[in-house]
């Protein structure tokens, strides 16, 4: 193995196919999007170079409501970090203690991650149905008819309604990452704390959580970046409606490109999403500094 590592020719040969694929699939589309974002183009005729006008129009044109979509993405990111991740961490801490049926619960909580977002979206469409949906039926049954809403059809409830399945779907994903991190914590540290009469809370907060800080950082990055990239669930449930009440940058991008044939504006949205994802990833990595890095 050491000989292979020192052989630069062998390294180049093994890395070249992956590098080529990465450049073709990731790098080239990013640069193409940057170029298209500088054009006024309908996707068919010759594009007209307009410089940064598309970026300016995204924030000036009130009909596009791009700042509103950014705010929605921020709200989803906040709830992902402060609700989704704590729930995932709590479940992981409980399961890692070796409770009865540990493997069963791991599998059950991870099932939503394996199911297509489109399928889950269709499931929640039925749950939110204003006439026969499980949610409204339950509220009527327990005497809370005043809480009944057309959850996906009202501006004041649409965003919250689409956030619930988004957060629910990936709780199991983060839980499994936390679980693996907790299981990797040296057992000697925990046993030493137990000998010193440390409580479960103290063991979790002073030993386990500091030890899995790299995992927490990674999950935070995934949660925030995923919030700015989220598309499929919102597209299935509301397509950004009603009246942009649940619109996020990715659904706006699709609507601009394929709905209005404004490829320049849509590409500008794509570029901003990329920049924000990189910026948040770098920022979170700096906030969660890990010893030895």
N, C-alpha and C positions, 0 to 999 in steps of 0.2 A: 504493500500500500504506500509506504514511504517513497519507493522508487517511482510509482505512478504520479504521486503528488509533485515530485521534483521534475518530472518529464513534462515540460511545457507544451510540447507537441501533442501529447496524449490528452492533456487537459483541454486544449483548444478543440481537438477533434470531438471530445465528449460534450463540450459545452456549446459547440457551434449550432447543432440542430435546435436546441432549446432557445438559444439566443436569436436565431433567425425567426422562429415562431413568435417569440416575444416582440420582436421588432415589427413583424407583419401584423400581428393581432392587436398589439397595444400601442406601440410608439407611432406607427404610421397613421392610424385613425386619429390619434390625438393631434398630430400636426395637421392633418386634413381638416379636422374640426376647427382648429385655430385659423386656417386659411379661409374656410367657408364663412366663419364668423365675421370676416372683414368684407363680405360681399352682400349686396342686395340681390338675392337669387331665389327663383321659384322652383329650382330643381330641374328645369327643362331648358329654358332659354339661357342665353349668355349672361353670366353674373356681372354686376356692376360693382366696382370697388368703391366702398364707402368708408373705409377706415374703421374707426371705433364708434361709428354712429349707431350700430346695432346695440352695443353695450350701453350707450347713453339712452337710447330709446327704451330699453328694458326698464330703466328706472324712471323715465319721464312719462312714458305713455301709460296713462291710468287704465286704459282698456286691457292691457296685458296683466297688470297687477303682479309683476314679478317680485317686488319687495314683500308682498303678502305671502307668496309661496315660500320665500326664504324663511319668514317668520314661522310658518307652519312646520317646516323642516326642523327649525330650532326647537319648537315645542315638542316635537316627536323625539328629538335627541335628548332633551331634558328629561322627559318621562322614561326614556330608555335607560338613561344612566341612573336616575334616582328611584325608579320603581322596578323596571325589568331586572337590572343587575342585582339589586339587593334581594329580590325574591329568589333569583337563581342561586345566589351565594348562600342564602338561608337554607334552601333545599339541599344544596351540595353539602353543607355542614352537617345537616341532619342525616343524610344518607351515608356520608363518609364514616359515621360512627358505627356502622355495621348493624343497622336495624334489620329486623326480620323482613324478608322480601326485598332486600336492597336492589338486587339485579332486576327484579320485576318493575320496581318503581323507576329505575333508571331508564328502562325500555319504554315504559308508558309515557314518561315526561318527554322523551326524545321523539316519539312518534310524529308530533306536528311538524318537526323539522324535516322529516322524510317525505311528508305529503306535499304535493304541488301547491303553491300559493293560490293558483286558480281554483283548485278544488276546495281549499280552505275558504277562499272568498265566496264561493257558491254556498258553502255551508253557512257562513255568517249572513249571507243574504237572506237565507231562510229564517235564521234566528231573529233578524231585525225586521222581517216582513211585518208591516203595520196591521195586517188583517189576521194572519194565522201564525205569526212568528212566536217562537218560544218565549222571548223576553217580554213582549206585551201581554201574552197570555198569562205568564207568571204574575206580572204586576196586577192584572185584573183579578186574578185568583186570590191574591193576598190583600185585596182591598186598596191597592194603590193606583186606581184608574187615572188619577190626576197626573201620574208620572208617565203615562203612555204617550209615546211620540212616534212620528214617522222618522225614525232615527237617522236614516241616510238621506232623507229628503228635506230636512230642516237645516238652515244655516247654523243655528246655535248648537246643534248636536252632531252634525256630520263629521267634523274633525275628531271629536272624542270617540265617535262610533267606529271610525276606521282605525284609530290608534289601538283599540282593545285587541283585535285579532293580530295586529302587527306585533304588539308586545307579547301576547300569549304564544304566538307561533315559535318565537326564538328563546323563550325562557329555558327550554330543555337544552338548547344548543350551548348557551352560556353555562348552564348548570353542569353539563358534562365536562366542560373545560375546567371549571372550578373544582369539580370532583376529582379530576385527574391530578390537579395541582395539590389538593389537600392530601391525597393518597401518597404523594411524593415527599411530603414533609417527614423528616426523620422521626420515627416512633420514639426514639430515646428522649427527644425534647419534650414530647407530650407526657411521657411516663415520669420524667423528672419533675415536671410541673405538678402532676397529680400527687407525687410523693410529698411535695411541698404544700399540699392542700389547696392548690389553685382550683377555682371554680371553672365550670364549662365556659362561662362568659370570658373569664380572664385568659383561658387557654386559646379561645377563638380570637380574641382581640389582640393579645400580646404575643402569641406564638404563630398560630396558623395563618391569620390574615397578613401579617408582615412577611411571612415566608412565601406567600403566593402573590406578592406584589407584582411580579412580571405578568402573571396571568390576569390579574385585575386590570393592569394597564392595557394588555392586548384586547380584553373583552370591552373595555371602555372605547378603544379605538374602533373596534368592530361595530359597536352600538352607535357611535356618533356618525361614523362614515356611512354605515348602513341606513341611518335616518335620512341623510342627504341624498342617498341613491334610491330610496324606496320608491317602487313604481307599481309592481304587479298587483298587490293587494288593493291599493287605492284605485287603480285602473278598473279592476273588476267590480269593486263595491260602488264607487261613485263617479269614476273618471274625472275627479277633481271638482265635481259639483257639490251642492247646487250653488250657482253664482260664485264659483272659485272658493267656496267655503272650505273645501278639503284639498284644494290644489297644492301640489308640491312641485319643485323645480323639474323633476323628471317627467311628470305628466304634462306640465306646461310645455316642455321641450317637444314631446311627441305631438301635442295638439298644434303647436306652431309649425312643425315640419310637415306632418301628414294631414292635419286638418285645415291649415291655412296656406300651405305651400310657402311658408316663409323660412326657407332653409338657413338664411343668414342669421335671423333672430334665434332660431332653434339651436344652431351651432354655438352661438354666443352663450346660451343657457348651459349647453354641455361643457363649454370651456370653464365657466364659472363654477359648475359642480366639481369639475376636476381640481380646480385651484383650491376650493374650499375643503375638499376631502384631504388633499395634501397638507394644507395649512393646519387643519384640526389634528391630523395624525402626528405631525411634527410637534405641535403645541402640547398635545397630551403626552407624547413621549418625553418632552422636557419637564412637564409637571411631575410625572411619575418617574423620577430618577431612581434607577436601580443601582445598588452598590456594586462597584466593579466595572461599570460602563463608562 
